[in-house]
């Protein structure tokens, strides 16, 4: 059994890996994070980073993780402005009537609304956590280091062995490191545009089209192209995204484009959070890495305290 004083190696320095490292350190473990890509080089750094369960299953586990994360982010927004997390009101819109969302119980204040842009007939509104990855990921990394952990660039060809517990948060890298071919990339392209006074987020999953305001800019997306590995932005795709977003939020018209970004989300049939011997797997969160991060990390800490023999029923 791994005790709370044993060293744990976390593989992956995106939002999942860093959050798991923080929770493990808080539980008393000694933690080293190793990764090919440092935090601001990961897919997490490209993400719109607003709370919404996207491309992640199964619903029951995802809803529980998402509820935990919502509560943590809500508290951070109130107590730690250095984290870069804010609570932002917004609206999800639909072109046809929708039943209540399966993740609704996780969200305080979720309510139907008829204050909709022209062309949409149903929607709900709620406040959701929005993180600026350029601030939030360094904040997480700072928490790891302040708690005594380390973060090291290391290009692995396999998961470490014989060094105690390993937590696999490699995202798409789990295709190689975890020998899991069910993990596939979903290519998401977005634009970062000038802040034109947008103070609400908007989402239309049919695009998908999203507009996520941050303090100094606005994130506009997006695409979901499964199986596509290219990280090169497409000019025509960017134009189509901006056209859809401006139709949804006319206030964006004329906003200057600051950056084009592409991220590859790690999607699999179900998020994998389980222990196999001395490896705890935690990957495949799809487009919901930020949304599930704190809830999944709490489960990783619980799994880290259980021996492989006990889990086998010995």
Buried (B, 14 or more C-beta within 10 A) or exposed (E): EBEEEBEBBBBBBBBBBBBBBBBBBEBEBBBBBBBBBBBBBBBBBBBBBBBBBBBBBEEEBBBBBBBBBBBBBBEBBEEEEEBBBBBBEBBBBBEEEBEEBEBEEBBEEBEEEEEBBEEBEBBBBBBBBBBBBBBBBBBBBBBBBEBEBEBEEEEBEEBBEEEEBBBBBBBBBBBBBBEBEEBBBBBBBBBBBBBBEBEBBBBBBEBBBBBBBBEEBBBBBBBBBEEBEEBEBBEEBBEBBBEBBBBBBEBBEEBEEEEBBBBBBBBBEEBBBEBEEBBBBBBBBBBBBBBBBBBBBBBBBBBBBEEBEEEEEE
